[in-house]
Amino acid sequence: MPQSFRTFFVALALFSVACSAGAQSKPDYPKRPVRFIVAQTTGGSADFVGRIVAEQLGRRLGQQFVVDNRPGASGIIAAETTVKAPPDGHTLLLVTTSFGVNPGLYKKLPYDPLNDLAPITHISYAPQILVVNASVPVKSVKDLIALARARGGELNYGVSSIGGAT
């Protein structure tokens, strides 16, 4: 099993233990199903992680955690939806790296990321891999940058969102 997967599952196990300890100290939460908003499309890496965490939290806390995917606008839609929900702990938000980048990219957000939301935990680590078609004559990032500069505007690339890790 690759190191990143081991790290993820160890973190998930620790998170589950922490949640079970919290459940023992405060048995009245949650009182109803919890909305677990994921700032990514169904089938994305955050969705995968969110569904695993939601299932484990539901099992440990004895209440359903419903994954609600709210993709788009680099996570702004999901964050705004969470901020507008009643502040009773029954709406949680799973964000990706774009959440931390958005304040630097956008002059005005529909929420204050430092005061409207409170962090709970870091859930996972996901390594990124840069790949090119095997026929592209590069062997390193330095080579790729040189090629892109030499062919100004000719190379295409894809990203998941502005400010996203990919």
C-alpha positions as CSV (number, residue, x, y, z in Angstrom):
1,M,0.0,0.0,0.0
2,P,1.5,3.4,-0.9
3,Q,2.6,5.6,1.9
4,S,0.0,8.3,1.1
5,F,-2.8,5.7,1.5
6,R,-1.3,4.5,4.8
7,T,-1.1,8.0,6.1
8,F,-4.7,8.7,5.1
9,F,-6.0,5.6,6.8
10,V,-4.0,6.2,10.0
11,A,-5.4,9.8,10.1
12,L,-8.9,8.5,9.5
13,A,-8.5,6.0,12.3
14,L,-7.2,8.7,14.7
15,F,-10.1,11.0,13.6
16,S,-12.6,8.2,14.3
17,V,-11.1,7.5,17.7
18,A,-11.3,11.3,18.5
19,C,-14.9,11.3,17.4
20,S,-15.8,8.4,19.5
21,A,-14.2,10.0,22.6
22,G,-16.2,13.2,21.8
23,A,-19.4,11.1,21.4
24,Q,-18.9,9.6,24.9
25,S,-18.4,13.0,26.5
26,K,-21.4,14.6,24.8
27,P,-24.0,12.0,24.0
28,D,-26.7,14.5,23.0
29,Y,-24.9,15.3,19.7
30,P,-26.0,14.9,17.0
31,K,-29.7,15.1,17.6
32,R,-30.7,14.6,14.0
33,P,-29.0,13.7,10.7
34,V,-25.9,15.8,9.9
35,R,-25.4,17.5,6.6
36,F,-21.8,16.9,5.4
37,I,-21.2,19.4,2.6
38,V,-18.3,18.4,0.3
39,A,-16.9,21.2,-1.9
40,Q,-16.3,18.9,-4.9
41,T,-18.2,16.8,-7.4
42,T,-19.4,13.3,-6.8
43,G,-16.6,10.9,-7.6
44,G,-13.8,13.4,-6.8
45,S,-11.1,12.8,-4.3
46,A,-12.7,15.0,-1.6
47,D,-16.0,13.2,-2.2
48,F,-14.3,9.8,-1.7
49,V,-12.8,11.0,1.6
50,G,-16.0,12.7,2.6
51,R,-18.0,9.5,2.2
52,I,-15.6,7.5,4.2
53,V,-15.6,10.0,7.0
54,A,-19.3,10.5,6.9
55,E,-19.9,6.7,7.2
56,Q,-17.5,6.4,10.1
57,L,-18.9,9.4,11.9
58,G,-22.4,8.1,11.5
59,R,-21.4,4.7,12.8
60,R,-19.6,6.1,15.8
61,L,-22.1,8.8,16.7
62,G,-25.3,6.8,15.9
63,Q,-26.7,9.3,13.5
64,Q,-26.7,9.6,9.7
65,F,-24.2,11.9,8.1
66,V,-25.6,12.9,4.6
67,V,-23.0,13.9,2.0
68,D,-24.2,16.9,0.1
69,N,-21.9,17.7,-2.8
70,R,-21.7,21.4,-3.6
71,P,-19.1,21.8,-6.4
72,G,-18.2,25.0,-8.2
73,A,-16.6,28.4,-7.7
74,S,-13.5,26.9,-6.1
75,G,-15.5,25.8,-3.0
76,I,-17.1,29.2,-2.5
77,I,-20.6,27.7,-3.1
78,A,-20.1,25.0,-0.5
79,A,-18.6,27.4,2.1
80,E,-21.4,29.9,1.6
81,T,-24.0,27.2,1.9
82,T,-22.4,26.1,5.2
83,V,-22.2,29.6,6.6
84,K,-25.9,30.2,5.8
85,A,-26.9,27.0,7.7
86,P,-28.0,27.3,11.3
87,P,-24.9,27.3,13.6
88,D,-25.9,24.2,15.5
89,G,-23.2,21.7,14.5
90,H,-25.5,19.8,12.2
91,T,-23.9,21.2,9.0
92,L,-20.2,20.4,8.4
93,L,-18.0,21.4,5.5
94,L,-15.2,19.4,3.9
95,V,-13.0,21.7,1.8
96,T,-9.9,21.3,-0.3
97,T,-6.9,23.5,-0.8
98,S,-8.8,26.1,-2.8
99,F,-10.5,27.2,0.5
100,G,-7.2,28.5,1.8
101,V,-6.3,30.1,-1.5
102,N,-9.6,31.9,-2.2
103,P,-9.1,34.9,0.0
104,G,-6.0,35.7,-2.0
105,L,-7.8,35.2,-5.4
106,Y,-11.0,37.0,-4.7
107,K,-11.5,40.6,-3.4
108,K,-14.8,39.8,-1.8
109,L,-16.1,36.4,-0.6
110,P,-19.7,35.9,0.6
111,Y,-18.3,34.8,3.9
112,D,-15.4,35.5,6.2
113,P,-13.2,32.4,6.2
114,L,-11.5,33.3,9.5
115,N,-14.7,34.2,11.5
116,D,-17.6,32.5,9.9
117,L,-16.2,29.0,9.9
118,A,-14.2,27.1,12.6
119,P,-11.7,24.4,11.7
120,I,-12.1,21.0,13.3
121,T,-9.4,18.8,11.9
122,H,-7.1,17.9,8.9
123,I,-8.6,14.8,7.4
124,S,-6.3,13.7,4.6
125,Y,-3.2,14.2,2.5
126,A,-3.4,13.8,-1.2
127,P,-0.2,13.9,-3.2
128,Q,-0.3,15.5,-6.6
129,I,1.4,14.2,-9.8
130,L,2.3,16.2,-12.9
131,V,2.1,14.1,-16.0
132,V,2.6,14.7,-19.8
133,N,1.9,12.6,-22.8
134,A,4.9,10.3,-23.4
135,S,5.6,11.9,-26.7
136,V,6.2,15.3,-25.2
137,P,10.0,15.8,-25.1
138,V,10.4,16.6,-21.4
139,K,11.9,14.7,-18.5
140,S,11.4,17.3,-15.7
141,V,9.4,20.3,-14.6
142,K,12.3,22.5,-15.6
143,D,12.1,21.0,-19.1
144,L,8.4,21.5,-19.2
145,I,8.7,25.1,-18.2
146,A,11.3,25.7,-20.9
147,L,9.1,24.0,-23.5
148,A,6.1,26.1,-22.5
149,R,8.1,29.3,-22.8
150,A,9.5,28.3,-26.2
151,R,6.1,27.4,-27.5
152,G,4.2,30.4,-26.0
153,G,0.5,29.7,-26.0
154,E,0.7,26.4,-27.8
155,L,0.5,24.0,-24.8
156,N,-2.9,23.1,-23.2
157,Y,-3.5,22.1,-19.6
158,G,-6.4,21.3,-17.4
159,V,-7.3,22.3,-13.9
160,S,-10.1,21.4,-11.6
161,S,-10.8,24.9,-10.5
162,I,-9.1,28.3,-10.1
163,G,-7.0,28.0,-7.0
164,G,-7.3,24.3,-6.8
165,A,-4.3,22.1,-6.0
166,T,-4.4,20.6,-9.5
